[in-house]
Amino acid sequence: MYFKTEAGSIYYEVSGPRNTPAVVFTHGGGLNGHMFKDQTRALKDQYRVVTWDLQGHGRSVPLKENLNVPKMAD
């Protein structure tokens, strides 16, 4: 799935039951959300698991503008 922002589109995946605690995995630079496939598989029966690709990584669209901390928080 994609979440659209002013700076581009962010790819993310959600697994697990809706009414359970959420676990969100964020990768480091040069990587993508696919690196958490084993963790997702292990947790998805008991937790809502969210993985995503930072902008310019994996399946997220490259940045249209310079990114800074306030923009990332938005």
N, C-alpha and C positions, 0 to 999 in steps of 0.2 A: 504494500500500500504506500501511498505517497501523501505527505503533508505539505501543502504549498505555502511558501513564505514569499515575502517581497524579494528576498535574495536568491530564491530558487526552490526546488522541491527536495524534500528529505524523505528517503526511503526508510520504512520501518516494518516490523513484523510483530504481531501479538499472538501469543499462544496461551492456552489454559482457560480455566473457568472464570467467568466474569466476576463473580462475587467472592473472590479470594484475594489475599494480599498480593500486591504487585512487586515484581523484581524487575529493575531496569538495568540493562547492561550497556555500557558505553565503552567503545574501543579506543585505543590510542592512535596516534598519528600514523598514517600509512597503512592502516588496517581497515577492517569493516566488521559489521555485525555478524557475519557468517562465522567468525571465530568462536562464537558462543553456542554453536549448534549442540555440543555435548551437554553443556549446562542447561540449555533450554529443554533438551530431551529428558534430563534428569528431574527438572523442576515443574514441568508443565502440567502434571496431574494435580498438583497441590497449590500452585501459584499462577497468577497471571504474569506471564513473562513478556517483556518488551525488549526487543533488540532494534538497533537503528544504525544507519550509516551517517556519520557526520557529513556535513556538506563538503563536496569535493572528494568524497571517499565512496568506494563501493558503488552502489546503484543510485546514490544521491547525485543530484545535478551539480556540476561545478558552480562555484560562486559567481554571481553577477557583479558583486561589489566587495570591497574590503570588509572583512568581518572583524568585529571587536567584541569585548566582553558584554557590554550592554545589548548589542544586537543578538548575541548568542543567548542571553537570558530571555529576551523577548521570544 
